[in-house]
Amino acid sequence: MAIEHASVQIVRKPWGVTALHPWSDVDGSGDRIGELWFQRVDRNAPTPALLLKLLFTSEPLSIQVHPDDEFARSIGLPSGKTEAWYILSATPDARIAAGLKRRVTSQQLRAAIKDGSIAGLTQWRPAAKGDIVFVPAGTIHAIGAGVVLAEIQQRSDATFRLFDYGRQRELHEDSAVAVSDAGPVRVQGAPRRLTAARTVLVADPHFVLERIDLAAHSIWALDADRETWVLVIEGQARIGSTNTTVGDAIFAEADRADIEAGPGGMSALVAYPGPQPVIDLLQDSGQRTIKSGTPAAGSPKSNEIVEAQT
């Protein structure tokens, strides 16, 4: 049983940023920070199946692809990597890419990696706050500059680069060709309202991603019968015994916690293993409260911050 204020692992990247406000109080004045990974506080606890991240981009990321479970296991990795993004903010010219403009053969894809023309073959589109992008394993994809997004993924770092903007990092031509679905992406399903407070953004065998929107001073019960991640994206709330604000994450498993929304309400992303939404995940108590313990702005972003060596 667990209800934890997730710790934060810093991952520095050449395409990252130095200012993370309002999503984090971490000082990025040194090497750029590209990702914040939310982790269990108890390092001896079982490893979760999912990984929740925040990504911050000042330059385009590499054009890349992730393997499915079968391919990953064939090369000795525990799992593949299917992921989903929720755009938290984007500059007016920000773009993301998913899939290719047209279907190509393996030979054509290999040639496009070799000569760099894959950059022009990738299907780019504008990115805007609130966009949801589902990236199944095998999808060629990229994230442009000027984006802050939340990502939920299978807990795997299996990434094959096809193009890297001259950063002199290794490309993975053979593996990328082997795992890529080298064509346009399939039409993504629209978000689905479950209740007035819950909207399913993605439902996949690997994970379900929801957005919850709780009214000011409302009280709810979160019944996490399985691994569940909660990321606050607007407002404030008290979750269990923890005051949370924008950028805070809670991990819950086989446990139940009260959620008391703050004076401005609270919106959060909630993720847990799929394939179907958990109907009883969130229950409205029908009560409203104004208490001296209502969360205040500026609460700590996590109870632990560690640096990742990458």
HELIX and SHEET records of a PDB file:
HELIX    1   1 ASP A   69  SER A   74  1                                   6    
HELIX    2   2 SER A  106  ASP A  115  1                                  10    
HELIX    3   3 ILE A  118  LEU A  121  1                                   4    
HELIX    4   4 GLU A  173  VAL A  179  1                                   7    
SHEET    1   A 4 ALA A   2  HIS A   5  0                                        
SHEET    2   A 4 ALA A 249  GLU A 253 -1                                        
SHEET    3   A 4 THR A 228  ILE A 239 -1                                        
SHEET    4   A 4 THR A 242  THR A 244 -1                                        
SHEET    1   B 7 ALA A   2  HIS A   5  0                                        
SHEET    2   B 7 ALA A 249  GLU A 253 -1                                        
SHEET    3   B 7 THR A 228  ILE A 239 -1                                        
SHEET    4   B 7 ASP A 255  TYR A 272 -1                                        
SHEET    5   B 7 VAL A 208  LEU A 214 -1                                        
SHEET    6   B 7 ARG A 198  ALA A 203 -1                                        
SHEET    7   B 7 ARG A 192  ARG A 193 -1                                        
SHEET    1   C 6 ALA A   2  HIS A   5  0                                        
SHEET    2   C 6 ALA A 249  GLU A 253 -1                                        
SHEET    3   C 6 THR A 228  ILE A 239 -1                                        
SHEET    4   C 6 ASP A 255  TYR A 272 -1                                        
SHEET    5   C 6 SER A 218  ALA A 224 -1                                        
SHEET    6   C 6 LEU A 282  ARG A 288 -1                                        
SHEET    1   D 7 ILE A 132  VAL A 135  0                                        
SHEET    2   D 7 GLU A  83  ALA A  90 -1                                        
SHEET    3   D 7 VAL A 147  GLN A 154 -1                                        
SHEET    4   D 7 LEU A  50  PHE A  56 -1                                        
SHEET    5   D 7 ILE A  33  GLN A  39 -1                                        
SHEET    6   D 7 SER A   7  VAL A  17 -1                                        
SHEET    7   D 7 ILE A 305  ALA A 308  1                                        
SHEET    1   E 2 ILE A  63  VAL A  65  0                                        
SHEET    2   E 2 PHE A 160  PHE A 163 -1                                        
SHEET    1   F 3 THR A 122  PRO A 126  0                                        
SHEET    2   F 3 ARG A  95  LEU A 100 -1                                        
SHEET    3   F 3 HIS A 141  ILE A 143 -1                                        
END                                                                             
